[in-house]
Amino acid sequence: PEDGRGYEEAWRQLIDPNGFSAPFGPTVAERRHPNFKINNAGCTWCGASWPFSTAQTLTAMANLLNNYHQSVLGKKDYFDTLKTYARSHRRKSNDGAVVPWIEESLNPDTGAWIPTGDDPPRGKDYNHSTYCDLVISGLVGLRPRADDLIEVNPLVPEGTWDWFCLDLVLYHG
């Protein structure tokens, strides 16, 4: 969208618990909508959280923070949304152990993967590489470009970490 037209105001709903915000990832439908529901029986786009959709949202959010003049969202909002996304990347196994996990959709309030009980799981490892992209280009801020410049604009909020490092990165060869 054109910068300064006010469209960025819509982003406020991402961090609103009555909008899309949830403990285990943004919902794909706004909670205020009369047809919002979390269907634990299977694939629907009426309320669950979808990690792939969340990854697209985080990429768009990084673009908003890098390319637009706005005061709706800041680096802390990106950081908190990425932490929520990371929190969803786990599953409690039958023996109680918590293991790394990613599937298609999950309950945004409990973190339970949908549908439960599939054997084998329907969407195991669904879009598993996106997390690295969000950390490298968003959080750490190594922004890919076609020219010979290196753009680095970290979205780590001030005072969050004393330092961080991304090393051994090949860029344009």
N, C-alpha and C positions, 0 to 999 in steps of 0.2 A: 504494500500500500504506500501511497505517497506520504512522506514524512510530514508531521504536523497537522494531519487531517482529523485527528482524534480517534482513529481506529484502534490505536494502542490501548484505549480504555477497556476494551473487551478482555485484555489479559488479566485484569483484576479478578475475573471469575475463576481463574486457575488456582488462585491462592485462597479463595473464599470457601469455607466448609459447606456453605449452602449452594455453592456453585459446583466446582469440580474437585476440590481438594479432598483427600482421604489419606489415612495413615499408610496405605500400601500402594499408592499410585493414583493419579488423577482418574476420575471416572470418565467414561466416554460419552456420557449424557449428563446434563445438568441436573442436580438433585431436585431443583424446584419444578422440573417438568412433571406433569401429571402421569406420564407413562414411565417415569424412572423406576427401575426395579433391578435388583441384583438376582439374576436367574442362576442358581447353582446347578441347574440341570444340564446346561450346555451353552453353546455359542450363541450369544445375542449381543447386540450393540445397544442395550438399554440401560446399562449402569455399571457393568464390570469395569475393571481396569485392564487395559491391553498393553503390555510392555512395548510392543512395536509402535503403537500409537503414542505412548509416553515418550519414546525415543524421538519420534518426529516432532512432538511438542517441545522437547528440550532443545532440539536442533533449531527450531524456529525461535525459541526463547533466546538462545545464544545469538542468533542473527538480529533479533530485536535489540539486545543489549549492545551489540557491536556496531550496528548500522543506523540506529534511529535515536533521535533526541526525544526522550520521554521521561516521565517521572512515575510511571505506574509500577514498574518492576525494577529490581536492582540485583546486584550480584548475589546477595543473600537469598533472594527468591530462587535463583538458579541453583545455588548450592543446596538449599533445602529440598528442592524438587528432585535434584539428582540423588540426594541421600534417601529420599522416599523411594525412588526408582531402585536404588541399590538394596534397600531393605526388603524389596519384593523378590529379590533373587535368591530365595532359599525355600526349603521345604522341610517340614518335620517328618522324618520317616517313622515307620511303625514302631521301631525300638526307641523312639524319642530323640534320636540324634538329628541335629539340624545340618542339612547338607546343601551345597550350592545347587541352585535349580532355576530354570527358566522354561516357561511354557507360553501358550497363547494368551490366556486370560485368567484373572484371579479376582477374588472378592476383595474390593478395595478397602474394606473395613477390617477384615480378619486376616488377609494374606493367604487364604486357602485357595489352591488352584482349582479352576473350573474346567470340566466337571471332575468331581472327586471320584476315585475308584477306577479310572480307566487303566487297563493293563494290556498292552503298553500305553503310556500316556500319549494323548493325541498330538500334542504340539511340543514335545520335549526338545529343548535346545533351539526353540523357535527364535530366529534372528539373534543369535547369541553374540555376534561381534559388535553390535551397536554400542554396547557399553564403553568399549575402548575409544570409539569415535567421540563419544560425548565427553570423556575425560580429556582426551588429547586436544581436540579442537575447541571444546567449550571451557571446561574447568581450567586446564593448563593454558589454553588459548593459542595454540599453534594453529593459525588459520591458513588453510591451503590457498595458494594463489597461482595463477598461470605465469606470472612474470618472475623476475629474478629476485624479488624482495622477499624477506621473511617477516611475516606479521605475527607478533605475539601479543595477545591481549587476554591475560588470565581473568577468569570470572570468579576467582577465589576472593571472598569478602575480606576486607581489611581486618586484621587482628585474628583471623581464623587459624592460621598456621604460622609458625616462625619461618618456615621455609618449605619448599617442595622442589622436586627435581624430575625432569623428563630427559633422559639421556639416551645416547646411541640411536638417535632417530635419523634415518635417511630421508632427505628431503630433496626431491628432484634428482635423485640418484646420489 
